[in-house]
Amino acid sequence: MEHRVLGRSGNDVSVVGLGTWQLGADWGEVSEAEALAVLEASVQAGVTFFDTADVYGDGRSEQVIGRFLRDHGGITVATKMGRRAAQVPESYSLARFREWTDRSRRNLGVEVLDLVQLHCPPTATIDDDATYDALDTLVEDGAVAAYGVSVETADQALSAIARPGVASVQIILNAFRHKPLDAVLPAAAAAGVGIIARVPLASGLLSGRYDESTVFAPDDHRSYNRDGGAFDVGETFSGVDYAAGVTAARAFARLVAEHGPPGATPAQVALAWVAQQAGVSTVIPGARNPGQARANAAAGTLPELAPELLDGVRRIYDTSFRAAVHARW
């Protein structure tokens, strides 16, 4: 699998990584054995980058990764902090940062965190000089090797990219969410900031496995956050209307059948579409079982996508989603 440097962190990471929100059992139950099997299958398939957060399963995801790291090396782990407190700028202090990173270090069983990201903080926090002074102090203290910001909007991303100490920005990017292509990816590339692309399958829509009758478990955010009642609605189906997303996913699957690499699934092509955007460092799909993990990783080996497919993706976005989502994030 291709590897790229993750921005100013200097870490060499696989172009397809692994998102581990689901390993915290926040998308339905996943046993520890199942979670470890997903991590093992990912690494065996060439993945060298895991993304987690201190709130995924209230630390469970970090702890499972920590157990895995005891017997495996060569993996860069990025975690996130900031969602364990009220989402107001006052929560983002050096004292809190030290508390949160110390907890993540214990969970992961490491002395130094490879990369810690602010977890979609308020815009005022992203724009505040004091935020980066505190993050710089964590680096000076030796608690973290590098830091970044996970954001909801393009404007937040551009604000973070302008900061000299920011190693990476994490943002939603997929075939149904194109806004970062306009300014964020070019700005990150020019500044040497890494881009971690999350929600690359639009919460599974782009896999083509769901239809109008699909029912998700009550504890799955695809059930309880469709209206944004728990967190930013853009995190669930990347903010698109579910019914419209199902229709567009069918069009995407037809496009893949006509112009995609032979044998590639819609999910793999959707991941390759993200990974092949200039400026993307790594894309982080989740996986609930080893088969999904291996299939996701294989997307990192697909050839350059055909112009006809790229044109088709743009048409689907322009027709189905641009008016509804482009200005929002």
N, C-alpha and C positions, 0 to 999 in steps of 0.2 A: 504494500500500500504506500502511496505517496505520503511524504512527511513535509511539514512546513514549520517555519519558526513562528512561535506564538508571540508576535510583536516584541515589545521591549522586555518581556520575560526572558528571552533568549532560549526558551525551551523548544526542543524539536518534538513536534506532536503529529500523530496520525491525522490525515485529512478528515477521516471519519472517527469521531470519538464516541463516548457513551454518556448519555444523560441518565442520571440515576434517581430522579424524583420518584419513579415507580417502585424502586427498591425500598423506599421508606414505607411502602404499603399505603400510600395516599391515593392510589388508583385502584384499590381493591387489594385483597390479601396476597402477599408474596412471602413465602417462607424464607428463612435464612439460607437453607440449602439451595432453594431455587435462585435466590439472589447471588449466591456465590457461584452457582453454575453459569449464570449470565456473565458475570465478570470473567470467569475462566474462558468461556467460549469467545468472548470479545477479544481477550488478549491473544488467544490462540489464532484468531483471525487477523491479527495485526494491529489491533487498537492499542494505543499507548496514552490515551487521554481520557480521564474520567471527570465528569462535572457533577458536583453534589451541592448540598447546602445544609446548614445546621438545623433547619426546620423540616427537612424531609424525614417524616416519621419521628420528629422531635429528636433527631440525632441518629436514628437507626441506620439510615443510609450511610452516614459517615462511619459508624461503628462496623458495619459489614465490610465496607471498603478497607477499614483499618485491619480487620482480620485477614483479608485477602492480601494486603501488603506485607504481612509477616513472611509470606513465602514467595513473593513476587517483587522483582525490581524493574527499573526502567519505565515506570509509569508516572506521568505527571497528573497530579490531582488538584483540581480547582474546586474550592468550596465557596460558599457565600454566607454573608452575615447581614443582620439588620432587621430581620422580620420577627425577632423575638421580643420586640418592644413596640410601643405605640408608633405609628407611622407619622411622626412629627420630627422636624429638624432637631429638636432638643434631645432626642434619643440617640443621636449620632455623635457621641463624644469619645474622646480618647479612652476614658475609663471603661465605657461600654465596649469599645473595640477590643481592648485588652481582655475583658471578661469573655467576650464571644470567641476570640481567636484562641484563648487558652482552652476553652471547652472543645473547640474543633481539633486542636492539637491532641488533646486527650482522646477524643473519639477516634481519630485517625491513627493514633500511636506514633506521632512524629514530633520532632523537636521544632521543625520549621515548616510552615505551610508553603507549598510551591506557589500557590496563587490564591489570594482571597479577594472576593468581589463583593462590593456593596450590592445588596439584593433588592434591586428596583426601589431605591430610596426616593424620598420626595425631591422634586426638582430643586427646591431651595438648598437641599443638602449637596446635590451635584454641583451647584453653582457657587458654593461657599469655599473660600480659601482655607478655612479652618479644617474642613473635611480632609483635605490633602495634606495639611500639616500633621494631622493625627495619623494618617496612613503612612506618611514618611517616617514618623516616629516608630511605628511597628516594624518597618524595615530596619531602621537603625537599631532597634532593640533585638533584632534577630528572630522575631516571632514569625515573620513572613518574608519570603524571598521577593515577592512581587505582588502588586495589587491591580485590580481593575474594577469596572463598574458594569453591573447588569442593568439594562435600561428598558423602559417601555416605549419611548418615543425617539424619533430621529433627532429632535432638538436636544434632548438629554444626551444622546450619544455624541453629538458634535461638541457639546459643552465639555464632556469628559475627555474626548480626544484631544482637546486643546491643552490639557494639563500635562506638563512634562513628565510626571511620574507615573502616569497611567500606562500600564502594560497592555491591557486588553479591554475591549468592550464586548459585552454579550447582548445580542438583540435578536428579536424574532425576524426570521427571513425564510420564506418558502414560496412556492409557485402561486400561492394565493395572497402573499404579502410582499409587495415589491418596493415599498417606500425606501428602504435602506440603500437601494441601488442608485438613487438619485444623487445623494450627497455624502452619506455616511461612509460607504465603502471607499469612494475616492479619497475622502479626507483621512480615513484610517491608513490607507496605503501610503499617502504622502507623508504622514506623521510617523510611520513605523509602528502603529498600534495594531495589535492583533484583533481579529473579529471572530468571536465564537457565535455561531448561528444556532439558535435554539428554535424549538417547535417546528422543525423542518417538514413534518408531515401534517401540519395543521391538526394536531391532536389525533392523528390517525386517518383523517378524511382522505388524504392523498394516497393512502394504501389501497383505496377502492373496496375495502371490506365492509363498509357500512352502507345501510340504505335507510329509507324513511321509517322503517319499522324497528330499527336497532334500539335496544334498551340498554343503558349503562347502569352499573350498580349505584345505589344511593350514595355510597362513599366515594364515588368517582367524580372528579371535578367536572367531567363532561355531562354530569347530571345536575350538580348543585350550583355550578357557576356560570350557567349559560346567560344569565342576566347580569353577571358581574357582581353578584351579591357577596362573594367571599374575597375576591381580589380582582385585578384588572381583567375585564372580559376579553381583552386581546390575548390572554394566555390560553383561553379555551376555544378550540377550533380557529385560533388566531384571529378571533373577533368577527368571523364571517357568520352569516345566518346558516344554521345547520342544513336546512332544506336546500338552499342555494348551493351550499358546499357539496352536498351529495350529488346534485345535478352536474356541477362543474367537475367533480371527481370522475364521473362517468365519461365526460368529454376528455379529460386528461388521460384516462385509461385507453380510450380509443386512439388518442394521439400517440401514446407509447406503443400500442400495437402496430401502428402504421409506420412510425418513424424512429422508434427507440432501438437501442442495441438489441440484437437477437438474444432472446432468453431472459432479458431483464424485466423485472416486475415494475408496476407503477411506483411502488414505494422506493425501489432502488433508483429509478430514474429521477424521482422527486429529490432524493438525497444527492444524487450526482448533479442535478441542476443547481442546488445550493453550493455544493463543494466547488463547482467549476466557475462560480462568479469571482471575478478579479477582486482580491482584497480579503476574501474569506480565508481564515486560518484553519478552522476545523468546524465541523457540523456535528451536533450532539443528539442524535435520535435516542429515544429510550428503547428498551427491550424487556419483555417480561419472561422470555424463555430463551434457551441457547440457540434455537433455530432462528428466531428473530435477530438475535445478536449477530450470528454468522451472516445472515442475509443482508443486514444493514452494512456490515463491514465490507461486503463484496461490492457495494456501491462505490467504494473508494478506488476500485480497480477498473471501472467502466471507462470506455474511450470517450473522447470529446463528443458531446451530443450534437446531433445533426441540426443544421440551420432551420430545417422545416419544423423540427420539434421546438426549438427555441422560439420561432415565430408563433407557433401554435400556443405555447404557454403565455406569451404576451397577449394574444387575442383573447384567451380565456380570462385573463386578469382584467383586461380593459373592458370586456363585455359584462363580466359577472361581479367584479369586486371593486374596481377602481373608485367608482362614485361613492361606494359605501364606506370604504376603509382607508383610502389613500391619505386623506387629510387628517384622520384621527390619530395616527401614530407616527 
